[in-house]
Amino acid sequence: MNIRRIAAVASKEWRETVRDRMFFSLAFVLPILWMLVFGYGLILDVENIPYAALDGDQSARSRDYLYRFQQSRYFDFKGALTDEREVEPLLASGRIRAAIIIPEKFGERLNAGRMVGVQTLIDGTFPLRTDITKGYVIAINSAFNEERLVDYISRKSGISRVQAEHRARPIKLDVRYLYNEEVRSSWSMVPALVMFTLMLSSPLLTALGIVREKETGSIYNIYSSTVTKVEFLVGKLLPYALISSLNTVVLWIMATRWFNVPFRGNLLFFLAASLVFVLCGTGLGLLVSLLVRTQIAALIITIIITMVPTILFSGLIVPVSSLGPGSQFQAHLFPGMYYTNIVRGTFLKGIGPEVLWMDVLALALYAVILRFVGYGLFTKRPRS
């Protein structure tokens, strides 16, 4: 293996990349745009839920009950209703996502110690958002019931309100959130978007770069040269690996500075593991480039084999542990899942190779296998 020949191939590839404006944008600008678009678009926090209320009682109790929703940061009050027939058009049009209906004699029944039902209508178009909204409603309703119970115990037993609270709530639940103390979805999503962006950009860049030579016919120069298969493949993939590694640093800066995601791990380990992942991505791009002859075909196939598995089986949106057995098996066949564990582990948990070595090893094996397959499929003899 001649280092000079490898450097010559790599230098030629680098010049062609930076000279072509479209290709330069694909290499350096597109990953940043993906990070920005998906970073703001894949925020799963459910807050400021628009809702309306129908108070059929107009009592102090009903106003106190509804005020709890108004003062919550999870709900956004859009106005009071006067008739139940107004609810369905508002929900159907999307102007509100929930409606709370207080029945008549609400306060009277509560004061008499009788049960009273409050109807809550929630837009069920998006099940995840619906379940979270339902949880908020249940929490506010439970807090109201507990205060009513404390008042009742205090009044009937002739004890202080503090003592009544101890009787009503003998077990105090102390919940602490680890690794993501503020429970921000951006802290979980943005590190995974580093994986998503690299998983798309590095194979796509590599595949288009190699197939471009097939379309222009310049690859025939390689067929007739003294450059060996190994020298050509190493020189060809080296610029794309370096570009993707540079993009990794840029994405890390965006995650920590632009989106303010904490990074608690070892930066050197993160960059080393990212390089292994980049080698997996360039290996996939090489494999695609050897199977197609046009850039359009390379573009379509690369997007299909990278985007679909990455969204479904990498843990980007749904944890792999929540998938079915068949889906979990498929998740282990793609590199995205392993790198997702690495980025979230290093960013949020501050763990390193002592925990994540299996994920790094899996990525390394993936990269090696792809290189051997690519070497076996590549030939210096033009195919008819």
Backbone torsions as a table, in degrees:
resi	resn	phi	psi	omega
1	MET	NA	120.9	-176.4
2	ASN	-96.8	119.3	-177.8
3	ILE	-64.2	-36.2	-179.1
4	ARG	-64.4	-41.7	179.1
5	ARG	-67.0	-38.5	176.6
6	ILE	-62.1	-44.5	179.3
7	ALA	-62.9	-36.2	179.6
8	ALA	-66.0	-44.4	178.6
9	VAL	-64.6	-43.5	-179.6
10	ALA	-65.1	-40.8	179.4
11	SER	-64.0	-42.4	178.1
12	LYS	-61.5	-44.2	-179.1
13	GLU	-64.6	-39.9	179.7
14	TRP	-64.3	-43.3	-179.7
15	ARG	-63.0	-40.5	179.5
16	GLU	-67.5	-32.8	-179.9
17	THR	-69.1	-47.7	-176.6
18	VAL	-78.3	-19.5	-179.8
19	ARG	-79.2	-34.1	179.8
20	ASP	-83.7	114.7	-176.4
21	ARG	-61.8	-41.7	-179.6
22	MET	-64.7	-43.2	179.9
23	PHE	-69.5	-35.8	176.9
24	PHE	-62.7	-42.2	177.6
25	SER	-64.3	-40.5	177.8
26	LEU	-61.9	-35.4	-176.2
27	ALA	-78.0	-40.9	-169.8
28	PHE	-116.1	-30.5	-174.7
29	VAL	-91.1	-42.4	-176.0
30	LEU	-58.9	-43.3	177.6
31	PRO	-58.9	-37.2	178.3
32	ILE	-66.7	-42.7	178.8
33	LEU	-63.9	-42.0	177.6
34	TRP	-60.0	-42.9	-179.1
35	MET	-62.6	-41.6	-179.9
36	LEU	-68.7	-47.2	-176.5
37	VAL	-64.1	-51.7	-177.9
38	PHE	-74.6	-28.6	178.8
39	GLY	-63.3	-36.5	176.9
40	TYR	-90.2	-25.4	-175.3
41	GLY	-85.4	-24.6	-177.0
42	LEU	-103.0	35.9	174.5
43	ILE	-85.1	121.1	-172.9
44	LEU	-101.2	8.6	177.7
45	ASP	-66.1	136.0	178.4
46	VAL	-108.2	101.0	180.0
47	GLU	-139.4	166.7	178.6
48	ASN	52.4	48.7	179.9
49	ILE	-72.0	118.3	-179.9
50	PRO	-70.0	130.8	-179.4
51	TYR	-145.8	161.3	175.0
52	ALA	-129.1	158.8	-176.4
53	ALA	-131.3	142.0	174.7
54	LEU	-117.5	108.6	-178.8
55	ASP	-97.9	99.1	-179.7
56	GLY	-83.8	-2.5	-177.2
57	ASP	-107.7	-39.3	-179.5
58	GLN	55.8	41.0	179.1
59	SER	-109.8	172.4	178.1
60	ALA	-63.6	-36.7	179.6
61	ARG	-65.6	-44.5	-178.5
62	SER	-67.3	-38.8	177.9
63	ARG	-65.8	-38.4	177.4
64	ASP	-64.0	-40.1	179.7
65	TYR	-63.6	-47.3	-177.1
66	LEU	-71.4	-28.5	-179.7
67	TYR	-63.7	-29.1	179.3
68	ARG	-63.5	-33.0	176.2
69	PHE	-73.6	-38.2	-178.0
70	GLN	-66.6	-34.5	-177.7
71	GLN	-86.0	-4.6	179.1
72	SER	-81.5	137.9	178.2
73	ARG	-73.4	-8.9	-179.2
74	TYR	-86.6	-12.1	-177.0
75	PHE	-124.4	147.3	179.2
76	ASP	-124.4	107.3	-174.9
77	PHE	-71.5	124.6	-177.8
78	LYS	-105.5	-2.5	177.0
79	GLY	134.8	162.7	179.8
80	ALA	-92.0	145.4	178.6
81	LEU	-104.9	156.5	179.3
82	THR	-115.0	-12.6	-177.2
83	ASP	-147.6	141.3	179.9
84	GLU	-63.6	-23.5	-179.7
85	ARG	-69.3	-13.7	177.3
86	GLU	-78.8	-17.4	-171.5
87	VAL	-69.0	-52.4	-173.7
88	GLU	-60.5	-44.3	177.9
89	PRO	-61.7	-35.8	179.7
90	LEU	-68.3	-41.0	177.5
91	LEU	-67.8	-41.2	-178.5
92	ALA	-65.7	-35.5	-179.0
93	SER	-81.2	-11.5	-179.4
94	GLY	83.9	6.9	179.4
95	ARG	-69.7	-29.5	173.0
96	ILE	-132.6	158.3	177.7
97	ARG	-113.5	-7.9	179.1
98	ALA	-153.6	152.8	177.1
99	ALA	-138.1	134.4	-179.8
100	ILE	-114.5	124.7	-175.3
101	ILE	-117.1	113.8	178.0
102	ILE	-92.4	124.6	-178.6
103	PRO	-76.6	167.7	174.6
104	GLU	-66.2	154.0	178.9
105	LYS	59.4	30.2	178.4
106	PHE	-60.9	-53.9	-178.8
107	GLY	-66.3	-36.9	-179.2
108	GLU	-63.8	-42.3	180.0
109	ARG	-69.1	-38.5	177.4
110	LEU	-63.6	-44.2	-179.6
111	ASN	-65.3	-27.2	179.1
112	ALA	-86.5	0.4	179.2
113	GLY	77.7	20.3	-179.5
114	ARG	-100.8	153.5	178.1
115	MET	-75.7	142.8	178.4
116	VAL	-136.7	138.9	-178.1
117	GLY	-98.4	135.6	174.7
118	VAL	-111.8	121.8	-177.9
119	GLN	-86.2	130.6	176.9
120	THR	-123.9	120.7	179.5
121	LEU	-106.2	125.5	-176.3
122	ILE	-123.6	137.2	175.4
123	ASP	-65.8	115.7	-177.1
124	GLY	-97.8	20.4	-178.4
125	THR	-61.1	-42.3	179.3
126	PHE	-112.5	105.1	-173.1
127	PRO	-56.0	-40.9	-178.7
128	LEU	-62.6	-48.4	178.6
129	ARG	-63.5	-36.2	179.3
130	THR	-63.9	-46.0	-179.9
131	ASP	-63.0	-40.0	179.3
132	ILE	-66.6	-42.8	177.8
133	THR	-61.3	-43.2	177.5
134	LYS	-59.4	-40.5	178.4
135	GLY	-62.3	-40.4	177.3
136	TYR	-62.3	-45.0	-179.1
137	VAL	-61.8	-45.1	-179.6
138	ILE	-62.2	-40.0	-179.3
139	ALA	-64.2	-45.0	179.1
140	ILE	-65.9	-41.5	179.1
141	ASN	-64.1	-40.1	179.1
142	SER	-65.3	-39.5	177.9
143	ALA	-63.2	-39.8	177.8
144	PHE	-65.1	-43.4	179.2
145	ASN	-63.3	-39.2	-179.9
146	GLU	-64.4	-40.4	178.8
147	GLU	-66.0	-38.0	176.0
148	ARG	-63.3	-41.4	179.8
149	LEU	-65.2	-41.0	178.5
150	VAL	-62.8	-42.9	177.2
151	ASP	-60.8	-41.8	-178.2
152	TYR	-65.7	-45.7	-179.3
153	ILE	-64.4	-41.9	180.0
154	SER	-63.2	-41.4	-178.2
155	ARG	-71.9	-43.6	-176.6
156	LYS	-74.0	-34.9	-176.0
157	SER	-93.9	-9.4	179.8
158	GLY	66.8	32.5	179.9
159	ILE	-113.7	168.5	-179.0
160	SER	-69.2	163.5	-179.5
161	ARG	-65.9	-35.0	178.7
162	VAL	-62.7	-43.9	177.8
163	GLN	-65.0	-38.0	179.0
164	ALA	-64.7	-37.2	177.6
165	GLU	-64.1	-38.2	178.2
166	HIS	-64.2	-36.0	178.5
167	ARG	-75.0	-38.3	-178.4
168	ALA	-73.2	-32.9	-179.5
169	ARG	-127.4	73.7	-177.4
170	PRO	-66.8	-24.0	178.5
171	ILE	-112.0	118.2	178.3
172	LYS	-96.6	119.8	-178.2
173	LEU	-88.2	120.7	179.3
174	ASP	-110.6	106.4	-176.1
175	VAL	-105.8	128.6	174.8
176	ARG	-123.9	135.8	178.0
177	TYR	-96.9	124.7	178.9
178	LEU	-98.2	147.3	174.2
179	TYR	73.2	-30.8	176.7
180	ASN	-137.6	73.9	-168.9
181	GLU	-60.1	-33.0	-178.9
182	GLU	-93.6	3.5	178.5
183	VAL	51.0	49.8	177.1
184	ARG	-91.5	130.2	178.8
185	SER	-68.0	-27.5	179.4
186	SER	-64.5	-32.3	178.6
187	TRP	-66.7	-28.0	178.3
188	SER	-88.8	-38.6	-173.5
189	MET	-78.1	-42.1	-173.3
190	VAL	-62.4	-45.9	175.4
191	PRO	-58.1	-39.5	178.1
192	ALA	-66.6	-26.8	177.8
193	LEU	-71.5	-22.7	170.7
194	VAL	-60.5	-45.2	176.3
195	MET	-61.8	-47.5	-176.6
196	PHE	-60.0	-44.3	-178.0
197	THR	-66.3	-45.6	179.4
198	LEU	-67.5	-34.4	-179.0
199	MET	-65.8	-28.7	178.9
200	LEU	-90.8	-43.6	-170.3
201	SER	-74.6	-44.3	-175.2
202	SER	-67.2	-44.7	175.7
203	PRO	-65.6	-38.2	-178.1
204	LEU	-65.2	-44.5	179.9
205	LEU	-62.4	-43.9	-178.8
206	THR	-66.2	-46.9	-178.2
207	ALA	-61.7	-46.4	-179.0
208	LEU	-67.1	-35.5	-179.3
209	GLY	-64.8	-41.1	-178.9
210	ILE	-77.1	-41.6	-179.5
211	VAL	-66.6	-28.5	178.6
212	ARG	-58.3	-37.1	178.7
213	GLU	-68.6	-31.3	176.1
214	LYS	-66.0	-41.9	-178.1
215	GLU	-69.5	-38.2	-179.5
216	THR	-81.7	-15.2	179.8
217	GLY	86.0	-1.0	-178.6
218	SER	-70.6	-15.2	179.2
219	ILE	-68.1	-19.5	178.5
220	TYR	-66.2	-23.6	175.5
221	ASN	-65.1	-34.3	178.5
222	ILE	-70.7	-38.6	-179.4
223	TYR	-60.6	-35.3	-176.1
224	SER	-94.9	-2.2	-177.3
225	SER	-89.1	176.3	178.3
226	THR	-90.1	3.5	179.2
227	VAL	-68.3	130.4	180.0
228	THR	-79.7	169.8	179.5
229	LYS	-59.7	-45.4	-178.3
230	VAL	-63.9	-44.6	-179.3
231	GLU	-63.1	-40.7	179.3
232	PHE	-65.5	-46.8	-177.1
233	LEU	-65.8	-42.8	179.3
234	VAL	-65.1	-46.4	-179.9
235	GLY	-66.2	-34.7	-178.8
236	LYS	-71.6	-39.8	-175.4
237	LEU	-85.0	-21.7	-175.9
238	LEU	-58.2	-47.1	179.7
239	PRO	-61.8	-38.8	-179.5
240	TYR	-69.5	-34.5	175.6
241	ALA	-66.2	-40.2	178.5
242	LEU	-67.6	-40.8	178.1
243	ILE	-62.0	-46.4	180.0
244	SER	-65.9	-34.4	176.6
245	SER	-66.1	-40.2	175.8
246	LEU	-63.3	-41.0	177.1
247	ASN	-62.6	-33.5	177.0
248	THR	-60.0	-44.4	178.4
249	VAL	-64.1	-42.8	179.3
250	VAL	-62.4	-43.8	179.9
251	LEU	-65.5	-36.4	177.0
252	TRP	-63.9	-42.3	178.0
253	ILE	-63.8	-42.0	178.6
254	MET	-63.2	-41.8	-178.7
255	ALA	-64.5	-42.7	-174.8
256	THR	-85.0	-32.0	-176.4
257	ARG	-99.8	-42.5	-176.9
258	TRP	-80.7	-47.8	-178.4
259	PHE	-94.5	-2.7	175.1
260	ASN	57.4	38.5	175.2
261	VAL	-84.5	128.7	-179.4
262	PRO	-68.2	144.5	174.8
263	PHE	-118.3	113.7	-172.8
264	ARG	-109.4	-3.4	-174.8
265	GLY	-95.2	-167.4	178.8
266	ASN	-90.2	119.3	-174.9
267	LEU	-65.4	-38.3	-179.3
268	LEU	-64.2	-41.9	177.3
269	PHE	-64.0	-41.7	179.2
270	PHE	-60.6	-45.4	-179.2
271	LEU	-67.1	-37.5	178.7
272	ALA	-66.2	-44.0	177.8
273	ALA	-65.3	-35.5	178.1
274	SER	-65.5	-36.7	177.7
275	LEU	-63.1	-40.4	177.3
276	VAL	-62.8	-40.6	178.6
277	PHE	-66.1	-39.1	177.0
278	VAL	-61.5	-38.5	177.5
279	LEU	-63.9	-33.9	174.1
280	CYS	-64.4	-43.9	-179.2
281	GLY	-64.3	-44.7	178.2
282	THR	-66.7	-31.1	175.7
283	GLY	-64.8	-40.4	176.2
284	LEU	-64.0	-42.1	178.3
285	GLY	-62.2	-40.5	177.2
286	LEU	-61.4	-43.7	-178.6
287	LEU	-61.9	-43.1	178.6
288	VAL	-63.6	-42.6	-177.0
289	SER	-64.4	-26.7	-179.7
290	LEU	-82.1	-13.1	-176.5
291	LEU	-102.1	-14.5	-177.6
292	VAL	-125.8	169.4	-176.8
293	ARG	-121.9	-12.2	-178.3
294	THR	-122.0	153.9	-179.2
295	GLN	-68.7	-32.8	178.0
296	ILE	-63.4	-45.2	178.0
297	ALA	-63.8	-40.4	178.5
298	ALA	-63.0	-40.8	179.5
299	LEU	-62.2	-49.1	-176.6
300	ILE	-65.4	-48.1	-177.3
301	ILE	-65.3	-40.8	-179.7
302	THR	-62.9	-43.6	179.5
303	ILE	-63.1	-40.3	-178.3
304	ILE	-65.8	-46.9	-174.2
305	ILE	-80.6	-9.8	177.9
306	THR	-108.0	-49.1	-173.6
307	MET	-68.8	-48.0	-175.4
308	VAL	-62.3	-53.1	178.1
309	PRO	-63.0	-33.4	-178.6
310	THR	-66.6	-41.2	179.6
311	ILE	-70.1	-40.9	-172.5
312	LEU	-85.7	-37.9	-166.6
313	PHE	-121.5	8.9	-177.2
314	SER	-96.3	-10.3	-173.3
315	GLY	86.2	12.2	180.0
316	LEU	-60.1	-48.1	-178.6
317	ILE	-111.6	-47.0	-179.3
318	VAL	-110.5	128.4	178.4
319	PRO	-57.5	140.2	-179.4
320	VAL	-60.1	-34.3	180.0
321	SER	-64.7	-18.7	179.1
322	SER	-88.1	-7.8	-179.2
323	LEU	-80.4	164.6	176.2
324	GLY	-72.4	167.9	-178.1
325	PRO	-56.5	-42.3	179.1
326	GLY	-64.8	-41.2	179.6
327	SER	-68.5	-37.2	177.6
328	GLN	-64.4	-38.0	177.1
329	PHE	-62.3	-43.4	178.3
330	GLN	-65.0	-36.8	-179.4
331	ALA	-60.4	-35.2	-179.5
332	HIS	-75.0	-7.6	179.0
333	LEU	-90.2	-8.3	-177.2
334	PHE	-117.5	144.8	-175.9
335	PRO	-71.2	-18.4	-175.9
336	GLY	-58.8	-39.4	-178.1
337	MET	-62.1	-42.3	-177.8
338	TYR	-67.2	-40.7	-179.3
339	TYR	-73.8	-29.9	174.3
340	THR	-61.0	-42.9	176.0
341	ASN	-59.6	-38.1	-178.1
342	ILE	-69.2	-48.9	-175.8
343	VAL	-67.3	-42.6	179.2
344	ARG	-70.2	-35.0	178.8
345	GLY	-67.2	-41.8	-179.1
346	THR	-75.9	-39.5	-179.2
347	PHE	-68.4	-55.4	-168.8
348	LEU	-94.7	-38.6	-174.1
349	LYS	-96.9	-17.5	179.4
350	GLY	71.3	22.6	-179.8
351	ILE	-88.6	162.4	-175.5
352	GLY	-133.3	-149.5	-174.9
353	PRO	-64.5	-23.6	179.5
354	GLU	-64.0	-22.9	178.7
355	VAL	-109.3	-38.3	-170.7
356	LEU	-97.5	10.9	-175.8
357	TRP	-64.0	-30.9	178.8
358	MET	-66.9	-37.7	178.5
359	ASP	-67.8	-40.7	177.5
360	VAL	-65.2	-41.1	178.5
361	LEU	-62.8	-40.7	178.4
362	ALA	-62.6	-41.2	177.6
363	LEU	-65.5	-39.6	179.1
364	ALA	-63.7	-43.2	177.3
365	LEU	-63.2	-39.4	178.6
366	TYR	-61.6	-45.0	-179.3
367	ALA	-64.7	-41.7	-179.6
368	VAL	-64.6	-44.8	-179.8
369	ILE	-61.6	-43.2	179.4
370	LEU	-63.7	-36.4	178.3
371	ARG	-66.4	-42.6	179.3
372	PHE	-65.3	-41.2	178.8
373	VAL	-64.8	-43.5	178.9
374	GLY	-63.6	-40.6	178.1
375	TYR	-63.7	-37.9	-178.7
376	GLY	-70.4	-33.3	-177.7
377	LEU	-82.7	-26.0	-177.3
378	PHE	-76.6	136.3	176.9
379	THR	-137.4	145.2	178.7
380	LYS	-84.7	2.3	178.0
381	ARG	-100.9	123.1	-178.9
382	PRO	-58.9	139.3	180.0
383	ARG	-92.0	137.7	-179.1
384	SER	-80.4	NA	NA
